[in-house]
């Protein structure tokens, strides 16, 4: 069994960090790390899960912030339209900032 990745507790401020199951909640962990983690957290996540699983989880994510979405698209060379959050964003357009 692989040792758990060394991630910052602040990323998981709203859950019991000590009881976090990295395998059962892989998609949650990956999404949270890419949304709120720093470069080292992202490296740890990629080492632990592997790029294939990381990309799979992020492509299926219901929501990613615009910055995270573009960042992930660039580093994994995935078109923006391949992300589930692209479809979600198209179905729920944001209001214009007046």
Rosetta silent file (secondary structure, phi, psi, omega in degrees, C-alpha in Angstrom):
SEQUENCE: XXXXXXXXXXXXXXXXXXXXXXXXXXXXXXXXXXXXXXXXXXXXXXXXXXXXXXXXXXXXXXXXXXXXXXXXXXXXXXXXXXXXXXXXXXXXXXXXXX
SCORE:     score description
SCORE:     0.000 S_00000001
   1 L     0.000  133.420 -179.411    0.000    0.000    0.000 S_00000001
   2 L   -71.298  145.687  173.088    1.320    3.416   -0.972 S_00000001
   3 L   -69.128  146.254 -178.952    1.922    5.990    1.737 S_00000001
   4 L   -62.234  149.132  177.544   -0.648    8.774    1.700 S_00000001
   5 L   -67.521  150.933  179.152    0.306   11.992   -0.081 S_00000001
   6 L   -91.864  100.589 -177.913    1.541   14.822    2.125 S_00000001
   7 L  -116.692  155.331  179.877   -1.090   17.504    1.649 S_00000001
   8 L   -74.513  138.150 -179.016   -1.794   20.663    3.606 S_00000001
   9 H   -62.666  -30.771 -175.676   -4.608   20.425    6.139 S_00000001
  10 H   -62.709  -24.637  179.290   -5.978   23.824    5.100 S_00000001
  11 H   -65.425  -32.857 -176.315   -7.163   22.365    1.778 S_00000001
  12 H  -112.566   45.911 -175.493   -9.585   20.109    3.656 S_00000001
  13 L   -61.379  -25.652 -173.410  -10.690   22.585    6.297 S_00000001
  14 L   -99.641    4.356  178.130  -14.318   21.407    6.210 S_00000001
  15 L  -128.851  164.409  177.268  -13.760   17.652    6.662 S_00000001
  16 L   -76.006  101.104 -174.631  -12.018   15.510    9.262 S_00000001
  17 H   -57.778  -38.323 -176.829   -8.548   15.440    7.701 S_00000001
  18 H   -70.306  -20.814 -179.672   -7.356   12.501    9.820 S_00000001
  19 H  -103.742    7.795 -177.934  -10.214   10.265    8.604 S_00000001
  20 L   -66.888  123.594  179.377   -9.899   11.188    4.921 S_00000001
  21 L   -95.323  104.990 -174.220   -9.866    8.058    2.755 S_00000001
  22 L   -66.594  -24.219 -179.481   -7.604    8.910   -0.191 S_00000001
  23 L   -89.712  -45.363 -178.987   -8.729    5.922   -2.250 S_00000001
  24 L   -69.404  -31.890 -177.470  -12.484    5.922   -1.657 S_00000001
  25 L  -111.834   36.786 -175.021  -12.717    9.717   -2.079 S_00000001
  26 H   -57.188  -46.356 -178.390  -10.110   10.093   -4.840 S_00000001
  27 H   -62.347  -42.938  177.859  -12.186   12.420   -7.034 S_00000001
  28 H   -59.801  -47.289 -178.197  -12.980   14.690   -4.087 S_00000001
  29 H   -62.812  -46.990 -178.589   -9.327   14.850   -3.053 S_00000001
  30 H   -61.363  -48.411  179.672   -8.081   15.519   -6.591 S_00000001
  31 H   -60.378  -44.924 -177.696  -10.624   18.263   -7.260 S_00000001
  32 H   -64.587  -41.730  179.825   -9.961   19.913   -3.908 S_00000001
  33 H   -63.743  -43.964 -179.108   -6.174   19.826   -4.355 S_00000001
  34 H   -70.857  -28.728  177.763   -6.344   21.385   -7.814 S_00000001
  35 H   -78.829  -40.605 -169.930   -8.795   24.054   -6.639 S_00000001
  36 H  -120.980   -7.313 -176.770   -7.148   25.015   -3.340 S_00000001
  37 L   -86.667  171.012  175.735   -3.684   23.505   -3.200 S_00000001
  38 L  -101.190 -173.088 -174.972   -0.329   24.931   -4.142 S_00000001
  39 H   -58.821  -42.901 -178.762    2.254   23.552   -6.574 S_00000001
  40 H   -66.812  -37.080  176.675    3.666   21.024   -4.098 S_00000001
  41 H   -62.473  -42.557  179.072    0.176   19.734   -3.246 S_00000001
  42 H   -64.037  -40.986  176.918   -0.521   19.219   -6.956 S_00000001
  43 H   -61.451  -45.102  179.058    2.784   17.354   -7.349 S_00000001
  44 H   -60.799  -42.239  179.819    1.957   15.099   -4.397 S_00000001
  45 H   -63.161  -45.198 -179.822   -1.491   14.416   -5.836 S_00000001
  46 H   -66.054  -37.344  177.804   -0.082   13.535   -9.255 S_00000001
  47 H   -65.086  -42.888 -175.541    2.542   11.241   -7.696 S_00000001
  48 H   -71.187  -48.932 -174.136   -0.009    9.417   -5.574 S_00000001
  49 H   -92.511  -25.148 -174.297   -2.812    8.973   -8.123 S_00000001
  50 L    85.074  149.319 -174.795   -0.939    9.154  -11.429 S_00000001
  51 H   -62.629  -34.964 -178.185   -1.820   11.484  -14.275 S_00000001
  52 H   -61.011  -46.526 -179.429   -4.361    9.135  -15.849 S_00000001
  53 H   -70.147  -36.988  178.918   -6.563    9.032  -12.736 S_00000001
  54 H   -62.918  -48.369 -179.875   -6.103   12.768  -12.107 S_00000001
  55 H   -61.878  -43.756  179.432   -7.189   13.662  -15.646 S_00000001
  56 H   -57.870  -45.882 -179.329  -10.152   11.282  -15.448 S_00000001
  57 H   -65.981  -40.889 -177.826  -11.366   12.854  -12.191 S_00000001
  58 H   -73.735  -32.313  176.347  -10.927   16.417  -13.431 S_00000001
  59 H   -66.813  -30.359 -178.703  -12.647   15.752  -16.754 S_00000001
  60 L   -91.400   -3.929 -177.029  -15.668   14.427  -14.819 S_00000001
  61 L   -61.739  134.568  179.137  -15.729   17.257  -12.254 S_00000001
  62 L   -70.053  -33.255 -178.668  -19.081   19.048  -12.106 S_00000001
  63 L  -143.749  133.231  167.765  -17.428   22.356  -11.293 S_00000001
  64 L  -135.750  141.729  176.157  -13.949   23.813  -11.625 S_00000001
  65 L   -62.839  157.570 -176.257  -13.174   27.496  -11.322 S_00000001
  66 H   -58.138  -41.203  179.208  -12.301   29.133  -14.613 S_00000001
  67 H   -64.953  -44.130  179.020   -8.624   29.481  -13.647 S_00000001
  68 H   -65.253  -42.078 -179.362   -8.317   25.854  -12.548 S_00000001
  69 H   -59.011  -47.688  179.352  -10.149   24.673  -15.632 S_00000001
  70 H   -68.763  -38.500  177.691   -7.751   26.492  -17.967 S_00000001
  71 H   -60.621  -49.611 -179.725   -4.703   25.420  -15.930 S_00000001
  72 H   -63.568  -41.498  177.902   -5.693   21.747  -16.055 S_00000001
  73 H   -58.672  -41.083 -178.460   -6.498   22.010  -19.756 S_00000001
  74 H   -72.259  -47.276 -174.984   -3.025   23.405  -20.431 S_00000001
  75 H   -73.219  -27.822  179.645   -0.914   21.037  -18.320 S_00000001
  76 L  -104.132    5.894  177.316   -2.720   17.885  -19.442 S_00000001
  77 L    51.269   51.470  177.626   -3.282   19.090  -23.037 S_00000001
  78 L  -113.154  136.779  177.531   -7.034   18.511  -22.935 S_00000001
  79 L   -67.213  146.832 -178.910   -9.464   20.687  -24.928 S_00000001
  80 H   -57.038  -33.768 -177.713  -11.744   22.839  -22.778 S_00000001
  81 H   -69.135  -15.355 -178.783  -14.784   21.195  -24.377 S_00000001
  82 H   -76.445  -15.430 -176.313  -13.710   17.780  -23.008 S_00000001
  83 L   -84.477  139.786  176.565  -14.501   18.839  -19.426 S_00000001
  84 H   -61.469  -35.286 -179.067  -17.890   18.135  -17.871 S_00000001
  85 H   -65.758  -21.380  174.645  -17.780   21.579  -16.289 S_00000001
  86 H   -63.821  -48.897  179.175  -17.740   23.047  -19.829 S_00000001
  87 H   -62.182  -44.174  179.563  -21.168   21.546  -20.513 S_00000001
  88 H   -60.428  -43.062 -179.745  -22.409   22.647  -17.097 S_00000001
  89 H   -66.142  -36.262  178.714  -21.183   26.187  -17.702 S_00000001
  90 H   -67.953  -35.408 -179.851  -22.892   26.290  -21.117 S_00000001
  91 H   -76.993  -22.946 -178.079  -26.191   25.166  -19.604 S_00000001
  92 L  -127.431   72.234 -177.663  -25.941   27.720  -16.757 S_00000001
  93 L   -64.188  147.154  178.801  -24.477   30.903  -18.220 S_00000001
  94 L   -78.468  155.364  176.783  -23.295   33.539  -15.770 S_00000001
  95 L   -74.784  152.473  177.612  -24.949   36.899  -15.635 S_00000001
  96 L   -71.239  138.578 -177.877  -23.164   39.817  -17.181 S_00000001
  97 L   -78.750   90.480  178.806  -21.301   41.909  -14.592 S_00000001
  98 L   -93.323    0.000    0.000  -23.182   45.240  -14.675 S_00000001
